[in-house]
Amino acid sequence: MTLALLAALVGTLGYGAGSVLQAAGAAKATGPSVVFQPLYVVGLCCDSIAWLASLVALQGLPLFAVQALLAGSLAVTVVLARIFLAARLGRRDAIAIGAVGLSLVVIAAAAGPESASIPPAWLTPVLLISLASTGVALLAFYKVGRQMLLAVVAGLAFSGAALGARSLVGIDSPVQVLGQPAAWSIAGFGIIGVMAYARSLERGAVGPVTSVLWVIEVILPGAVGVAVLGDGVRPGWAIPAFLGLVVGLAACVVLAMSPAQPEA
């Protein structure tokens, strides 16, 4: 579990830095061309490292814990925006950062080991149907959709990727990964999520967009993990874990609306 926690921390730092760089890149390019903007590309590299780290974390921690820890990247984003973009950091932001840190400590302490139960057979078909649905939604909203609609699509896509990663079983080699449909769904969800998030950043500030993104990413996969995949918390830690999630999400929303967030 120690390795999983360290991996989640790497993911938190990577996503935090990636958000700042992607927001800066999205401000310099529009449409699909944003993927060729240097700052955006570096931000994607940070996200890629963070995503790989999250896969490691998912091998030893339940979904709700990993997603909540990764949501703490908002605090990293605000701090980096203050350091590198000269954004203003107010007292409310400082309190929210402290609340995020405290909530993540509680969630990490409350998390039990990842469930050893095998995911139900119907989960992969549901993931593939969801992949097709989010793809259609992206096509429908890409040109005319508001930033929040695109943020919801991105949040659903990244949630699907997390669930796909969690549903992989019996993996001993990369070849075995390629043989599982859930693995291909991860790539599809990732592409849709990246495109929807980039487009939403073009249409508004990174704060509200990222807030919607992470609230969905914490609640949806976490709920499925507990209800379907057998994830749980340590005995006696259910209430602290719930309170940690509530406080952490509330603090993330505060940080997402912070003036210290970089503007897209």
C-alpha positions in Angstrom: 0.0 0.0 0.0 3.0 2.3 0.6 3.9 2.1 -3.1 0.3 2.8 -4.1 0.2 6.0 -1.9 3.5 7.2 -3.3 2.2 6.6 -6.8 -1.0 8.5 -6.0 1.2 11.4 -4.7 3.1 11.4 -8.0 -0.2 11.5 -9.8 -1.4 14.5 -7.7 1.7 16.5 -8.5 1.6 15.5 -12.2 -2.0 16.5 -12.7 -1.5 19.8 -10.8 1.4 20.8 -13.0 -0.3 19.6 -16.1 -3.4 21.7 -15.4 -1.3 24.9 -15.3 0.6 24.1 -18.4 -2.5 23.0 -20.4 -4.4 26.1 -19.4 -1.5 28.2 -20.6 -1.2 26.3 -23.8 -5.0 26.4 -24.5 -4.8 30.2 -24.3 -2.4 30.3 -27.2 -4.2 27.9 -29.6 -7.7 26.9 -30.6 -9.4 23.7 -31.8 -7.4 20.6 -32.5 -4.3 22.6 -33.1 -3.9 23.0 -29.3 -2.3 19.6 -29.2 0.7 21.0 -31.0 1.2 23.9 -28.7 4.4 23.3 -26.7 3.1 24.2 -23.3 0.0 22.1 -23.8 2.2 19.2 -25.0 4.3 19.4 -21.8 1.2 19.5 -19.8 0.0 16.4 -21.5 3.3 14.7 -20.7 2.7 15.6 -17.0 -0.8 14.2 -17.2 0.5 11.0 -18.9 3.0 10.4 -16.0 0.3 11.1 -13.5 -2.1 8.7 -15.3 0.5 5.9 -15.3 1.1 6.6 -11.6 -2.6 6.4 -10.9 -2.7 2.9 -12.6 0.0 1.8 -10.1 -2.0 3.4 -7.2 -5.2 1.5 -8.3 -3.4 -1.8 -7.8 -3.2 -1.2 -4.0 -5.9 1.3 -3.1 -9.7 1.5 -3.6 -11.0 3.7 -6.4 -12.5 6.3 -4.1 -9.2 6.8 -2.3 -7.1 7.1 -5.5 -9.6 9.5 -7.1 -9.8 11.7 -4.0 -6.0 11.8 -3.7 -5.7 12.8 -7.3 -8.3 15.5 -6.9 -5.8 17.1 -4.5 -4.0 18.2 -7.6 -6.2 21.3 -7.5 -4.2 22.5 -4.5 -1.0 21.9 -6.4 -2.4 23.9 -9.4 -3.2 26.9 -7.2 0.2 26.9 -5.6 2.0 26.6 -8.9 -0.1 29.3 -10.4 0.9 31.5 -7.5 4.6 30.7 -8.0 4.9 30.8 -11.8 2.0 32.9 -13.0 2.0 35.5 -10.2 -1.6 34.7 -9.4 -3.0 36.0 -6.1 -3.4 33.6 -3.3 -5.9 34.7 -0.7 -6.6 33.6 2.9 -9.6 31.5 1.7 -7.3 29.7 -0.7 -4.7 29.0 2.0 -7.4 27.6 4.3 -8.8 25.4 1.4 -5.3 24.1 0.6 -5.0 23.1 4.3 -8.4 21.5 4.2 -7.5 19.5 1.1 -4.3 18.3 2.8 -6.0 17.3 5.9 -8.8 15.5 4.1 -6.3 13.6 1.9 -4.5 12.4 5.0 -7.8 11.1 6.5 -8.8 9.4 3.3 -5.4 7.8 2.9 -5.6 6.5 6.5 -9.1 5.3 6.0 -8.6 3.4 2.8 -8.5 -0.3 3.0 -6.7 -2.5 0.4 -8.1 -2.8 -3.1 -10.8 -5.5 -3.2 -9.5 -8.8 -4.5 -13.0 -9.7 -6.0 -13.2 -10.2 -9.8 -15.2 -7.5 -11.5 -18.6 -8.7 -12.8 -18.8 -9.9 -16.4 -21.2 -7.1 -17.4 -18.9 -4.3 -16.4 -16.8 -4.4 -19.6 -19.8 -4.2 -22.0 -21.2 -1.3 -20.0 -17.8 0.4 -20.3 -17.8 -0.1 -24.0 -21.4 1.3 -24.4 -20.4 4.2 -22.2 -17.3 4.8 -24.3 -19.5 5.1 -27.4 -21.9 7.4 -25.6 -19.3 9.8 -24.4 -17.8 9.8 -27.9 -21.2 10.8 -29.4 -21.6 13.5 -26.7 -18.1 14.9 -27.6 -19.0 15.1 -31.3 -22.3 16.7 -30.4 -20.9 19.4 -28.0 -17.5 20.0 -29.5 -18.4 22.9 -31.8 -21.4 24.4 -30.0 -21.3 23.0 -26.4 -20.8 25.2 -23.4 -17.7 24.8 -21.2 -19.6 23.0 -18.4 -21.1 20.5 -20.8 -17.7 19.7 -22.2 -16.3 19.5 -18.6 -19.0 16.9 -17.8 -18.1 14.9 -20.8 -14.4 15.0 -19.8 -15.3 14.0 -16.2 -17.4 11.0 -17.4 -14.6 10.0 -19.9 -11.9 10.1 -17.3 -14.1 8.2 -14.8 -14.6 5.6 -17.5 -10.8 5.3 -17.9 -10.4 4.9 -14.1 -13.0 2.2 -14.0 -11.5 0.4 -17.0 -8.1 0.4 -15.2 -9.7 -0.9 -12.1 -11.5 -3.7 -14.0 -8.3 -5.2 -15.5 -7.7 -8.7 -14.0 -5.1 -11.4 -14.3 -2.4 -9.1 -15.8 1.1 -10.6 -15.8 2.5 -9.0 -19.0 1.8 -6.2 -21.4 0.5 -8.7 -24.0 -2.2 -9.8 -21.6 -3.3 -6.1 -21.2 -3.7 -5.8 -25.0 -6.0 -8.8 -25.0 -8.6 -7.2 -22.7 -11.3 -5.0 -24.1 -11.3 -2.9 -20.9 -7.7 -1.9 -21.7 -8.8 -0.6 -25.1 -11.6 1.3 -23.5 -9.1 3.1 -21.3 -7.3 4.5 -24.3 -10.6 5.5 -25.9 -11.9 7.2 -22.8 -8.5 9.0 -22.4 -8.6 10.4 -25.9 -12.2 11.6 -25.4 -11.4 13.1 -22.0 -8.3 15.0 -23.3 -10.2 16.5 -26.2 -13.2 17.5 -24.1 -11.1 19.0 -21.4 -9.0 20.9 -23.9 -12.1 22.3 -25.6 -13.6 23.3 -22.3 -10.4 25.2 -21.4 -10.7 27.1 -24.6 -14.2 28.3 -23.7 -13.6 29.4 -20.1 -11.5 29.5 -17.0 -9.7 26.4 -15.9 -11.1 26.6 -12.3 -14.8 25.9 -12.8 -14.0 23.4 -15.5 -11.6 21.5 -13.4 -13.9 21.6 -10.4 -16.7 19.9 -12.4 -14.2 17.4 -13.8 -12.8 16.3 -10.4 -16.2 16.2 -8.6 -17.4 13.7 -11.2 -14.1 11.8 -11.2 -14.2 11.3 -7.4 -17.9 10.6 -6.9 -18.7 8.3 -9.9 -15.8 5.9 -9.9 -15.8 5.9 -6.1 -19.4 4.9 -5.9 -19.1 2.2 -8.5 -16.0 0.9 -6.7 -17.8 0.6 -3.4 -21.2 -0.7 -4.9 -19.9 -3.0 -7.6 -16.2 -3.8 -7.2 -16.1 -4.4 -3.4 -13.9 -1.5 -2.4 -14.1 -0.5 1.2 -12.5 1.3 4.1 -10.8 0.1 7.2 -13.1 -1.0 10.0 -14.3 2.0 12.0 -13.2 4.5 9.4 -16.4 4.8 7.3 -17.5 8.1 8.9 -14.0 9.8 8.8 -13.6 8.7 5.2 -17.0 10.2 4.2 -16.3 13.4 6.0 -12.9 13.6 4.4 -14.4 13.2 1.0 -17.0 15.9 1.7 -14.5 18.3 3.1 -12.0 17.6 0.3 -14.5 18.0 -2.5 -15.8 21.3 -0.9 -12.2 22.6 -0.6 -11.5 21.6 -4.2 -14.5 23.6 -5.4 -13.2 26.6 -3.5 -9.8 26.2 -5.0 -11.2 25.8 -8.5 -12.9 29.1 -8.2 -9.8 30.8 -6.8 -8.3 33.9 -8.4 -5.0 31.9 -8.1 -6.2 29.5 -10.7 -4.6 30.3 -14.1 -7.1 31.6 -16.7 -7.5 29.7 -20.0 
